[in-house]
Amino acid sequence: MTDYLPAEDRYRSMTYRRCGSSGLLLPAVSLGLWQNFGDDRPIRTQRAILRRAFDLGITHFDLANNYGPPYGSAETNFARILRDDFRDHRDELVISTKAGWDMWPGPYGDLGSRKYLLASLDQSLRRLGLDYVDIFYHHRFDPDTPLEETLGALCSAVASGRALYVGISSYSDQRTREAVAILRSLGTPLLIHQPSYSMFNRWIEDRLLDVLEAEGVGCIAFSVLAQGLLTDRYLRGIPPGSRASLGGSFTPDMINDQNLARIRALNEIAGMRRQSLAQMAIAWALRDARITSVLIGASSVAQLDQNVAALDNLDFTADELANIDNHAVDAGIDLWRTPATA
C-alpha cells in the first residue's frame, strides 16, 4: 500500500450546495456505501474508490449500521481506510450513518425506539473508530413508536456530542412536518432528509420538496440511478452478473417491456446531450435547487469518474425536460414506498 496524498486541486471542480438553511455545504455528488464496501469486495478496490472520491472533491461519505455484507462491515472497512488514508483530513469530511432497519436479533435491534437508536449509534461509532459522526439519521418512519421518542433519541445524540446534525430518511411529507416541529421544540433542528428519488420514482415532487424548502431542510436523494436501471446496463435486457440477475432488492420484474422502452428512449435523449444515461439521470436529479446532493454508489474508480462527470453538464433546455417527462414516470421500483407513505 502506497501512502496517500490527496490531490491539491480537489476542491476546484466539485460543486457544493448549501444544505437547507444551515451553514453546511455538501458536494453535489456524495458517495454512498450501501453496496460495494462489504467484506465481499477487495479492500484495495474500496480504498481506490474512496481515495479517488476525495480527490474529486467528494467530502461526504454515507453509511448505515447494516451496510455490508455482513451487517456492519461497510463501517468497519471504511474505518480501516479512514485510519490509514484520511486520519489527517477528518475535519474535511462529512461522515453519516443511520439506524432504523434490522441490525441485530430480538426486539431492540430494529425500528425506532430510543434504546435501539442510541445503542446502534454507539456500535457504529465503535466500528468507525470515531468519537462522533457528522449526521445521524433515523432510516425510516416507525409507526409503532412515538415520534417524540425517536426524535428525542436523535436530539440526545447531538446533545451528547455523538453527532453534529440529525436527519431522517423515507419519511412522508406529513411525518416530515411533524419531525421538523418536534426537533425544533427540542432545540435540535432537522438538517436533512434522505428520500429515494429518480426519473422512475418522482414521489417527492408532489409535496415533500415543498415542505423541505419551507422548513429550510436539505435533501439528499438516493437511488438516483434506480439501482442501476437508469444506466446502459439494461438496454438489451438483464445481463448475467447484474443486480437484477442476482436477486435481492432489485428484482427481475422491474425489467419489463414498458421500463425497457422508457430506458431506451431516455438513453437516446442522453446521447443527444452527449451524456451517458447515468450521467443524465444524475444531472436531472440535480436540476432542482432544492436537491442539495445526490448519493451515488461505485464499484470501480472508472464508474465513479464517469458518474461524477455528470456535473460537467447540469443544464437542461425546456424541450429536453419536456421530452424526458414523457418517459420519466413511475416504474414500480420504489422499495421504500411503505415507510414513506405512513
C-alpha positions in Angstrom: 0.0 0.0 0.0 1.4 3.4 -1.0 1.0 6.5 1.1 -2.0 8.6 0.0 -1.5 12.3 -0.7 -4.8 14.0 -1.6 -4.9 16.0 -4.8 -4.2 19.6 -4.1 -6.9 20.8 -6.6 -9.6 18.6 -5.1 -12.0 21.5 -4.3 -11.7 23.3 -7.6 -14.0 21.3 -9.8 -16.7 20.0 -7.4 -19.9 21.9 -7.0 -21.1 22.4 -3.4 -24.6 23.3 -2.3 -26.0 24.7 1.0 -27.9 22.1 3.0 -31.2 23.8 3.5 -30.9 26.9 5.6 -27.9 25.5 7.6 -24.3 26.6 7.4 -23.3 23.2 6.0 -22.2 22.8 2.4 -22.4 19.3 0.8 -20.9 18.2 -2.6 -23.5 17.9 -5.3 -22.4 14.3 -5.6 -21.9 12.3 -2.4 -20.6 8.7 -2.1 -22.9 6.1 -0.6 -21.5 2.9 0.8 -24.7 0.8 0.6 -23.2 -1.5 -2.0 -19.5 -2.4 -2.8 -18.0 -1.8 0.6 -18.7 -5.0 2.4 -16.4 -8.0 3.0 -17.4 -9.4 -0.4 -15.2 -6.7 -2.1 -11.4 -6.4 -2.1 -10.3 -3.7 0.4 -7.8 -2.4 -2.3 -10.8 -1.6 -4.6 -12.6 0.1 -1.8 -9.5 2.1 -0.9 -9.0 3.2 -4.5 -12.6 4.4 -4.8 -12.5 6.4 -1.6 -9.2 8.0 -2.5 -10.4 9.0 -5.9 -13.7 10.3 -4.5 -11.8 12.6 -2.1 -9.5 13.7 -5.0 -12.6 14.7 -6.9 -13.9 16.9 -4.1 -16.4 14.4 -2.6 -16.3 15.1 1.1 -19.5 13.3 2.1 -19.5 9.6 2.8 -22.8 8.0 3.7 -23.1 4.8 5.7 -25.6 2.9 7.8 -25.3 0.3 10.6 -26.3 -2.6 8.4 -24.4 -1.8 5.2 -22.3 -4.8 4.1 -22.4 -7.7 3.8 -22.2 -8.8 6.5 -24.0 -6.1 8.5 -21.6 -3.6 9.9 -18.7 -4.4 7.6 -19.0 -1.3 5.5 -18.4 0.8 8.6 -15.5 -1.4 9.6 -13.9 -1.3 6.2 -14.4 2.4 5.9 -12.8 2.9 9.4 -9.7 1.0 8.2 -9.3 3.3 5.2 -10.2 6.3 7.2 -7.4 5.5 9.7 -4.8 4.7 7.1 -5.5 7.4 4.5 -7.7 10.2 5.9 -6.6 10.4 9.5 -5.3 13.9 8.9 -8.4 15.0 7.0 -11.2 14.2 9.4 -12.3 17.8 9.6 -12.6 17.9 5.8 -15.1 15.0 5.8 -18.8 14.7 6.4 -19.5 11.2 7.6 -23.0 10.0 8.1 -24.6 6.8 9.4 -28.2 5.6 10.1 -30.3 3.2 12.1 -33.9 2.1 11.6 -33.8 -1.1 9.7 -32.9 -4.5 11.1 -29.4 -4.8 12.6 -29.4 -7.5 15.4 -31.8 -10.1 16.6 -34.5 -9.6 19.2 -36.9 -6.7 20.0 -34.2 -4.0 20.4 -32.4 -4.2 17.0 -34.8 -2.6 14.6 -37.3 0.3 14.1 -37.3 3.5 16.1 -37.0 3.1 19.9 -34.7 5.2 21.9 -32.9 2.0 23.0 -32.2 0.8 19.5 -31.2 4.1 18.0 -28.7 5.1 20.7 -27.3 1.6 21.0 -26.9 1.4 17.3 -25.1 4.7 17.2 -22.7 3.6 19.9 -22.0 0.4 17.9 -21.4 2.4 14.7 -19.0 4.8 16.4 -17.0 1.8 17.7 -16.9 0.2 14.2 -15.9 3.6 12.6 -13.3 4.3 15.3 -14.8 7.8 15.7 -16.0 9.9 18.6 -18.8 11.4 16.5 -20.5 11.3 13.1 -21.4 14.4 11.3 -25.0 13.3 10.5 -27.0 10.6 12.3 -30.3 9.6 10.6 -33.4 7.7 11.5 -33.5 5.5 8.5 -37.3 5.1 8.2 -40.5 6.2 9.9 -41.7 3.7 12.6 -45.5 3.9 13.1 -45.4 2.0 16.3 -43.0 4.3 18.2 -44.0 7.8 19.2 -42.1 10.3 17.0 -41.2 12.2 20.2 -39.2 9.1 21.4 -37.5 8.5 18.1 -36.6 12.2 17.6 -35.7 12.6 21.2 -33.0 10.0 20.7 -31.6 11.9 17.7 -31.6 15.0 19.9 -29.7 13.2 22.6 -27.1 12.1 20.1 -26.3 15.7 19.3 -26.5 16.8 23.0 -24.0 14.1 24.0 -21.6 15.0 21.2 -22.0 11.8 19.3 -23.5 13.6 16.2 -23.3 17.1 14.9 -26.5 17.1 12.9 -29.6 14.8 12.6 -31.5 13.6 9.6 -34.4 11.4 8.6 -34.9 9.1 5.6 -38.0 7.8 3.8 -40.5 10.0 5.8 -43.6 11.3 4.2 -44.3 15.0 3.8 -46.7 14.9 6.8 -44.3 13.0 9.1 -41.5 15.3 8.0 -43.5 18.3 9.1 -44.1 16.7 12.4 -40.4 15.8 12.7 -39.4 19.4 12.0 -41.7 20.7 14.7 -40.7 18.2 17.3 -36.9 18.7 16.7 -37.3 22.4 16.7 -39.0 22.3 20.1 -36.2 20.2 21.4 -33.6 22.7 20.1 -32.0 20.4 17.5 -33.1 21.4 14.0 -33.6 18.9 11.3 -30.7 19.2 8.9 -31.6 16.9 6.0 -34.0 14.4 4.6 -32.8 11.4 2.5 -35.5 10.1 0.2 -35.4 7.8 -2.8 -35.7 9.8 -6.0 -35.1 9.2 -9.7 -36.7 9.7 -13.1 -38.6 6.5 -12.4 -39.6 7.4 -8.8 -40.7 11.0 -8.5 -42.8 10.9 -5.4 -41.0 13.7 -3.6 -42.1 16.2 -6.2 -45.8 16.1 -5.0 -45.4 17.7 -1.6 -42.2 16.7 0.2 -39.8 19.1 -1.6 -42.2 22.0 -0.8 -42.1 21.0 2.9 -38.3 20.8 2.9 -38.0 24.2 1.2 -40.5 25.9 3.5 -38.8 24.5 6.6 -35.2 25.1 5.5 -34.3 21.4 5.4 -31.8 20.0 2.9 -32.5 17.0 0.6 -30.1 14.3 -0.4 -31.5 11.8 -2.9 -30.6 8.2 -3.0 -31.1 5.6 -5.7 -31.0 8.3 -8.4 -29.9 5.6 -10.9 -32.9 3.4 -9.8 -30.5 0.7 -8.6 -28.8 0.7 -12.0 -31.9 0.7 -14.1 -31.0 4.2 -15.4 -27.7 3.1 -16.9 -26.8 1.4 -20.1 -26.6 -2.0 -18.4 -30.2 -3.0 -19.1 -30.7 -1.5 -22.6 -30.8 -5.1 -24.0 -32.4 -6.9 -21.1 -30.8 -8.5 -18.0 -27.1 -9.3 -18.3 -25.5 -12.1 -16.3 -24.0 -10.9 -13.0 -26.1 -7.8 -12.8 -28.0 -6.9 -9.6 -31.3 -7.9 -11.3 -30.0 -11.3 -12.1 -28.7 -11.9 -8.6 -31.9 -11.1 -6.8 -32.1 -9.2 -3.6 -33.6 -5.7 -3.5 -33.5 -5.5 -7.3 -36.0 -8.0 -8.9 -36.1 -9.1 -12.5 -39.8 -8.0 -12.8 -38.5 -4.4 -12.8 -37.0 -5.1 -16.2 -40.3 -5.3 -18.1 -41.1 -4.2 -21.6 -42.5 -0.9 -20.6 -39.5 0.0 -18.5 -37.1 -1.2 -21.2 -38.8 1.1 -23.7 -38.5 4.0 -21.3 -34.9 3.3 -20.6 -34.1 3.2 -24.4 -35.9 6.4 -25.1 -34.2 8.2 -22.2 -30.8 6.9 -23.4 -31.5 8.5 -26.8 -32.1 11.8 -25.1 -28.9 11.4 -23.1 -27.0 10.7 -26.3 -28.2 13.9 -27.8 -26.8 15.7 -24.7 -23.5 13.9 -25.2 -24.0 12.2 -21.8 -24.4 8.6 -20.7 -27.9 7.7 -19.4 -26.4 7.5 -15.9 -24.9 11.0 -16.2 -28.2 12.5 -17.4 -30.1 10.8 -14.6 -27.7 12.4 -12.1 -27.9 15.8 -13.7 -31.7 15.6 -14.0 -32.0 14.8 -10.2 -29.8 17.9 -9.5 -31.9 20.2 -11.8 -34.0 21.3 -8.8 -32.0 23.6 -6.5 -33.9 22.1 -3.5 -31.8 18.9 -4.0 -28.7 19.5 -2.0 -26.8 16.4 -3.2 -27.3 13.0 -4.8 -25.9 9.8 -3.5 -24.2 7.5 -5.9 -22.5 4.2 -5.4 -19.4 3.0 -7.3 -17.9 -0.4 -7.9 -14.8 1.0 -9.6 -12.8 4.2 -10.0 -13.8 4.3 -13.6 -17.5 4.1 -12.8 -17.0 6.9 -10.2 -15.2 9.1 -12.7 -17.9 8.6 -15.3 -20.8 9.4 -12.9 -19.1 12.5 -11.3 -18.6 13.8 -14.9 -22.4 14.4 -14.9 -21.6 17.7 -13.2 -20.0 18.9 -16.4 -23.5 19.4 -18.0 -26.2 20.2 -15.5 -28.2 22.5 -17.7 -31.4 21.3 -19.5 -33.4 23.1 -22.1 -37.2 23.3 -21.7 -37.6 21.0 -24.7 -35.2 18.4 -23.1 -37.1 18.4 -19.8 -40.5 18.1 -21.6 -39.1 15.2 -23.7 -37.8 13.5 -20.5 -41.1 13.9 -18.8 -42.7 11.7 -21.5 -40.6 8.8 -20.3 -39.7 9.7 -16.7 -42.8 8.1 -15.0 -43.3 5.8 -12.0 -41.8 2.5 -12.9 -42.9 0.4 -9.9 -39.3 0.3 -8.4 -39.8 2.2 -5.1 -38.8 -0.3 -2.5 -39.3 2.3 0.3 -42.9 3.2 -0.5 -44.4 1.8 2.7 -42.4 3.9 5.3 -42.6 6.9 3.0 -46.4 6.9 2.9 -47.0 6.0 6.6 
